[in-house]
């Protein structure tokens, strides 16, 4: 892998961009809270606008990426995000920055992120051999985990030194660097054939039907969607609660996130062992239950206990979230036909990420109506019960990845035929 210069260029650009993203993830919210004095609902609306493209564009983006060359999409998405983010410090320096501009920037960057993420995951097989995919994905995941651990602390320091609007420029520069790295990739990408394509709506519908009707994917989908909904309720008011109720600075918040994300690294390392010890299905149920309960630490935090309580919440949730991905994602890949893999992933992302803007909207409404701490208790309670569809599902009988595939077939002799047929033609 180290001899593959094209992969190193993709990896290098993404590494810089991942660290830059951690700056923006803190800087933009602090611009809204401290510079523009956003209300609770206005702040939640920023999160809604940022996540809205995942609801609107995830499904068509999957089809578009399969029809076009991926490298130009990656470069365009990087350049577009750099320009959008660079407008924030420029407008602030000119005294013209408004919440309306932040909303536009959030929507544009969210839209381009959808396009980049789908293209990025599909582009890697063009740069490495099939037997090297695992090693390539491992390196990319390691970079992401390292950015999650070190990035927030760096972001907090930059916000404290440069002020939040100017810290956003760091992420803009990171996207320029990423675009330059990708532009230097030499391997030629073959343009997908245009023949044999069906209507986009038909291809999207088949992927959704497969995911929604599958006996293992359906409870997993219900769990993650419910969890993400209430996590978004919490996320809509979390930083306002941390700044205005717990009186934490950007540097402290960044440190909390950095220390809390150690759970991400631990989850990636320990999840396979736990999966073998408990069985894959039971491990997923345990992770889903503990991950949801982690958020009770947040509303229970006071000014005196804020730092240890918030770190505990981040560590436990991060550990469980990554562990579920490590243990569960290969089962989804094993039980899905090759021709549906892309649309299966896009359909799951559409549901589990597409629900998040609505959670953020509810968080803003509740935060403005009943207060910040009560809203956090509502979010923590919803997250804690989200695992119930997993508890009462066939996942309890899945011990290994092979069991998942066998059980899937045993429960559904006619499943694949039903998944390919329109709902109106399904035999009840």
C-alpha positions in Angstrom: 0.0 0.0 0.0 2.9 2.4 0.8 4.1 1.9 -2.8 0.7 2.9 -4.3 1.3 6.6 -4.9 -2.3 7.2 -6.0 -3.7 5.7 -2.8 -1.2 7.7 -0.7 -2.5 10.9 -2.4 -6.1 10.1 -1.7 -5.2 9.1 1.9 -3.1 12.2 2.4 -5.8 14.6 1.2 -8.4 12.9 3.3 -6.2 13.0 6.4 -5.8 16.8 6.1 -9.5 17.2 5.4 -10.6 15.1 8.4 -8.6 17.3 10.8 -10.0 20.4 9.2 -13.5 19.1 9.6 -13.0 18.8 13.4 -12.2 22.6 13.4 -15.4 23.5 11.6 -17.5 21.1 13.7 -16.8 23.4 16.6 -16.1 26.7 15.0 -19.4 27.1 13.1 -21.5 26.4 16.2 -19.4 28.8 18.3 -19.8 31.5 15.6 -23.6 31.1 15.9 -23.6 31.0 19.7 -20.9 33.7 20.6 -20.7 36.0 17.6 -24.2 36.0 16.3 -26.0 35.3 19.6 -28.3 32.7 18.1 -31.3 31.7 20.1 -31.9 28.0 21.0 -34.2 27.5 18.0 -32.0 29.4 15.6 -29.0 27.3 16.7 -31.0 24.1 16.2 -32.1 25.3 12.8 -28.4 25.5 11.7 -28.1 21.7 12.4 -31.4 21.1 10.5 -30.1 22.9 7.4 -26.7 21.1 7.6 -28.3 17.7 7.7 -31.2 18.3 5.3 -29.1 17.3 2.2 -28.8 13.8 3.6 -32.6 13.5 3.5 -32.9 15.1 0.1 -29.9 13.8 -1.9 -28.5 10.6 -0.5 -30.6 8.3 -2.7 -30.1 10.1 -6.1 -26.4 10.7 -5.2 -25.9 7.0 -5.1 -27.3 6.6 -8.6 -25.4 9.6 -10.0 -22.1 8.4 -8.6 -22.6 5.0 -10.3 -23.1 6.8 -13.6 -20.2 9.3 -13.6 -16.5 9.4 -13.0 -15.7 9.7 -9.3 -12.5 11.8 -9.3 -14.0 15.0 -10.8 -16.9 14.7 -8.3 -14.3 14.6 -5.4 -12.4 17.6 -6.7 -15.5 19.7 -7.3 -16.9 18.8 -3.9 -13.6 19.8 -2.1 -13.3 23.1 -4.0 -17.0 24.0 -3.4 -16.7 23.4 0.3 -13.5 25.4 0.5 -15.2 28.4 -1.2 -18.3 28.2 1.0 -16.4 28.0 4.2 -13.9 30.8 3.2 -16.9 33.1 2.9 -17.4 33.0 6.7 -14.1 34.7 7.8 -14.3 37.1 4.8 -17.8 38.2 5.8 -16.9 38.5 9.4 -13.9 40.7 8.6 -16.1 43.0 6.6 -18.7 43.1 9.4 -21.3 41.5 7.1 -21.7 38.0 8.7 -25.3 36.9 9.4 -27.1 33.8 10.5 -28.6 33.6 7.0 -25.2 33.2 5.5 -24.3 30.5 8.0 -27.5 28.6 7.0 -26.5 28.8 3.3 -22.9 27.7 4.1 -24.2 24.8 6.1 -26.6 23.6 3.3 -24.0 24.0 0.6 -21.3 22.1 2.6 -23.8 19.4 3.6 -24.8 18.9 -0.1 -21.2 18.6 -1.2 -20.4 16.3 1.6 -23.1 13.9 0.5 -21.7 13.8 -3.0 -18.1 13.5 -1.7 -18.9 10.7 0.8 -20.7 8.5 -1.7 -18.0 9.1 -4.4 -15.2 8.6 -2.0 -16.4 5.1 -0.9 -16.9 4.1 -4.5 -13.6 5.5 -5.8 -11.2 3.5 -3.5 -11.6 0.2 -5.5 -10.4 2.1 -8.6 -7.1 2.8 -6.9 -6.2 -0.5 -5.1 -6.5 -4.2 -5.8 -9.4 -6.1 -4.4 -7.2 -8.0 -1.9 -5.9 -4.6 -0.7 -9.3 -3.1 0.1 -9.2 -4.2 3.7 -5.8 -2.6 4.3 -6.8 0.6 2.5 -10.1 1.0 4.5 -8.2 0.2 7.7 -5.7 3.1 7.0 -8.6 5.5 6.2 -10.5 4.5 9.3 -7.4 4.9 11.4 -7.0 8.5 10.1 -10.6 9.3 10.9 -10.3 7.9 14.4 -7.1 9.9 15.0 -8.8 13.1 13.8 -11.7 12.5 16.1 -9.3 12.1 19.1 -6.8 14.9 18.3 -8.9 17.2 16.2 -11.4 18.7 18.7 -8.7 19.7 21.1 -6.8 21.4 18.3 -10.1 23.0 17.2 -10.7 24.4 20.7 -7.2 25.9 20.8 -7.6 27.5 17.4 -11.0 29.0 18.2 -9.5 30.5 21.4 -6.5 31.9 19.6 -7.9 33.0 16.2 -11.6 33.5 17.2 -14.3 31.1 15.7 -14.9 32.8 12.3 -11.2 32.8 11.4 -10.7 29.2 12.6 -13.2 28.2 9.9 -10.5 29.3 7.3 -8.4 26.3 8.5 -11.0 23.9 7.2 -11.3 25.8 4.0 -7.6 25.4 3.5 -7.8 21.7 4.3 -10.3 21.2 1.4 -8.0 23.0 -1.0 -5.2 20.7 0.0 -7.5 17.6 -0.4 -8.5 18.8 -3.9 -4.8 19.2 -4.9 -3.9 15.7 -3.6 -6.8 14.1 -5.5 -6.0 16.1 -8.6 -2.5 14.6 -8.7 -3.9 11.0 -8.8 -2.6 9.5 -12.1 -4.6 6.3 -12.6 -7.1 6.7 -15.3 -10.7 6.2 -14.3 -13.0 4.4 -16.8 -16.3 6.3 -17.6 -19.3 4.1 -16.7 -21.3 2.6 -19.6 -24.6 4.4 -20.3 -26.3 1.4 -21.7 -28.7 -0.8 -19.8 -29.7 1.8 -17.2 -33.2 1.8 -15.7 -35.1 4.8 -14.5 -33.5 6.3 -11.4 -36.8 5.9 -9.5 -36.9 2.1 -10.2 -33.3 1.6 -9.0 -33.8 3.6 -5.8 -37.1 1.8 -5.0 -35.5 -1.6 -5.3 -32.8 -0.7 -2.8 -35.3 0.7 -0.3 -37.6 -2.3 -0.6 -34.6 -4.7 0.1 -33.6 -2.9 3.3 -37.0 -2.3 4.7 -38.3 -5.8 4.2 -35.2 -7.7 5.3 -35.7 -9.5 8.7 -32.3 -8.6 10.0 -31.8 -5.2 8.4 -35.3 -4.0 9.4 -34.8 -4.1 13.2 -31.3 -2.7 12.8 -32.7 0.1 10.7 -35.4 0.9 13.3 -32.8 1.0 16.0 -30.3 3.2 14.3 -32.9 5.6 12.9 -34.5 6.0 16.3 -31.1 6.4 18.0 -30.0 9.0 15.4 -33.3 10.9 15.8 -32.9 11.4 19.6 -29.2 11.9 19.2 -30.1 14.8 16.9 -32.5 16.2 19.5 -29.6 16.1 22.0 -27.1 17.5 19.5 -29.4 20.5 18.7 -29.1 21.9 22.2 -25.9 20.3 23.6 -23.4 23.0 22.8 -25.8 25.8 24.0 -26.3 23.8 27.2 -22.5 23.4 27.6 -21.7 27.1 27.0 -24.7 28.9 28.6 -25.6 26.5 31.4 -22.3 24.8 32.2 -20.2 27.8 31.3 -17.6 25.8 29.3 -15.2 27.5 26.9 -14.4 26.3 23.3 -11.0 25.0 24.5 -12.7 22.9 27.3 -15.4 21.6 25.0 -12.7 20.6 22.4 -10.7 18.8 25.2 -13.9 16.9 26.3 -14.5 15.8 22.7 -10.9 14.7 22.3 -10.8 12.7 25.5 -14.2 11.3 24.9 -13.3 10.1 21.4 -10.8 7.7 23.0 -13.8 5.4 23.2 -13.8 5.4 19.4 -10.3 3.9 19.3 -11.1 1.4 22.0 -14.3 0.3 20.3 -12.4 -0.4 17.0 -9.8 -2.5 18.8 -12.0 -4.5 21.2 -15.2 -5.0 19.2 -14.1 -8.1 17.3 -13.1 -9.8 20.6 -16.4 -8.9 22.3 -18.3 -10.1 19.2 -16.6 -13.5 19.4 -17.1 -13.8 23.2 -20.8 -12.8 23.2 -21.9 -13.8 19.7 -22.3 -11.1 17.0 -26.1 -10.6 17.5 -25.9 -10.4 21.3 -22.9 -8.1 21.1 -24.9 -5.7 18.8 -27.8 -5.7 21.3 -25.5 -4.9 24.2 -23.7 -2.2 22.3 -27.0 -0.6 21.2 -28.4 -0.6 24.8 -25.2 0.8 26.4 -24.7 3.4 23.7 -28.2 4.8 24.1 -27.9 4.9 27.9 -24.7 6.9 27.7 -26.5 10.1 27.1 -28.0 10.2 30.6 -24.7 11.6 31.8 -25.3 14.8 29.8 -28.5 16.2 31.5 -27.2 14.9 34.8 -24.1 17.1 34.5 -23.7 20.2 36.7 -21.1 23.0 36.6 -19.0 21.0 39.2 -19.3 17.6 37.4 -19.5 18.8 33.8 -16.1 17.6 32.6 -16.1 14.0 33.9 -19.8 13.5 33.1 -19.5 14.7 29.5 -16.3 12.7 28.9 -18.0 9.6 30.2 -20.9 10.1 27.9 -18.6 10.6 24.9 -16.4 7.6 25.8 -19.3 5.2 26.2 -21.3 6.3 23.2 -18.2 6.5 21.0 -17.1 3.0 22.0 -20.5 1.5 21.3 -21.1 3.3 18.1 -17.8 2.2 16.5 -18.2 -1.3 17.9 -21.6 -1.8 16.3 -20.1 -0.7 12.9 -17.1 -3.1 13.3 -19.3 -6.0 14.3 -22.3 -5.5 12.2 -21.4 -4.0 8.9 -19.8 -7.1 7.4 -23.0 -9.0 8.1 -25.0 -6.5 6.0 -22.4 -7.0 3.2 -22.6 -10.8 3.5 -26.4 -11.0 3.2 -26.7 -8.5 0.4 -26.4 -9.5 -3.3 -23.5 -7.7 -5.1 -25.9 -5.9 -7.4 -27.7 -4.3 -4.5 -24.7 -3.4 -2.3 -24.5 0.2 -3.4 -28.2 0.9 -3.1 -28.4 -1.0 0.2 -25.8 1.4 1.7 -27.5 4.4 0.1 -30.9 3.3 1.4 -29.7 2.7 4.9 -27.9 6.1 4.9 -31.1 7.8 3.6 -33.1 6.5 6.5 -30.7 6.7 9.4 -29.2 10.0 8.4 -32.3 11.4 6.7 -34.2 11.3 10.0 -31.6 13.6 11.7 -32.9 17.0 10.5 -36.3 16.2 12.0 -34.6 15.3 15.3 -32.7 18.6 15.3 -35.9 20.5 14.6 -37.7 18.9 17.5 -34.7 19.6 19.7 -34.9 23.3 18.8 -38.6 23.4 19.5 -38.3 21.6 22.8 -35.3 23.6 23.9 -37.1 26.9 23.3 -40.3 25.6 24.9 -39.4 23.5 27.9 -35.8 24.4 28.5 -32.4 22.9 27.7 -32.0 20.3 30.5 -35.5 18.9 30.1 -34.9 18.5 26.4 -31.7 16.6 27.1 -33.6 14.2 29.4 -36.1 13.6 26.6 -33.3 12.9 24.2 -31.5 10.6 26.6 -34.6 8.6 27.3 -35.5 8.2 23.7 -31.9 7.0 22.9 -32.0 4.6 25.8 -35.1 2.7 24.5 -34.0 2.7 20.8 -32.4 -0.7 21.1 -35.7 -2.5 21.8 -36.3 -3.5 18.1 -33.0 -5.3 18.3 -33.8 -7.1 21.5 -37.0 -8.6 20.1 -35.5 -9.6 16.8 -33.8 -12.6 15.1 -30.4 -11.0 15.9 -30.4 -12.9 19.2 -29.8 -16.1 17.2 -26.8 -14.8 15.2 -23.5 -15.9 16.7 -21.2 -15.6 13.7 -21.2 -13.8 10.4 -22.1 -17.1 8.7 -25.1 -17.5 11.0 -26.4 -14.1 9.9 -26.3 -15.2 6.2 -27.8 -18.6 7.0 -30.6 -17.2 9.2 -31.4 -14.6 6.6 -31.9 -17.3 3.9 -33.8 -19.6 6.3 -36.3 -16.9 7.3 -36.8 -15.7 3.7 -37.1 -18.4 1.0 -38.9 -16.0 -1.2 -37.4 -12.8 0.2 -35.2 -11.7 -2.7 -38.1 -12.2 -5.2 -40.4 -10.1 -2.9 -37.7 -7.4 -2.5 -37.5 -7.0 -6.3 -41.2 -6.7 -6.8 -43.2 -3.5 -6.3 -45.1 -3.3 -3.0 -48.4 -3.4 -4.9 -47.4 -6.9 -6.3 -46.4 -8.3 -3.0 -48.4 -11.4 -1.9 -49.6 -10.8 1.7 
